[in-house]
Amino acid sequence: MDEFMQEAINQARKSLSEGGIPIGSALIKNGELVASGHNKRVQENNPILHGEMDCLNNAGRVGSFRDTVIYSTLMPCYMCAGTIVQFKIPKVIVGESRTFPGARAFMEEHGVEVIDLDLPECVDMMNQFIAEKPTLWNEDIGEL
C-alpha cells in the first residue's frame, strides 16, 4: 500500500477515534500530499462534511485540480463524486466499494479514472463500524 492510501486510512481512524464515521481522504498533486481530511459529519454536526469534502476544504485554493489524484478509503458518494467531476480531478483511488458502491459509474461516465484497491483493511474497518453503528451509517448514506 502506498503512503497516500495509508494517509487516507490514518484519517479514517482519526474520525473513528473522534466518534465519527471512519472515512478518510488525501489529495495528491505532483506526487506530493496537498491535504488530507476525514468524515466530520458527527463531530461538526454538518451533513456535507464527508471525507473527500473535508480534504478538499483543507486543500484550499490549489489552482487547477486537473493534475491531482484523490484517495478515499471508501468509494465516493454522488455528492463527493459531483465535486470531483466539477473540479476535474482526473483520478480517484479508493480503498474499497464492497460496503458502499457509491458513484463509480457516474465518475467514469464523466471521464474520471477510478481504481478500486479492494483493501481488506478498509473493508474490515467499514464492516465493523456498520455492525456497531448501523443507524449512524444509514444516516450518512441517506437511508434513514
Order of alpha helices (4+ residues) and beta strands (2+ residues): alpha-beta-beta-alpha-alpha-beta-alpha-beta-alpha-beta-alpha-alpha
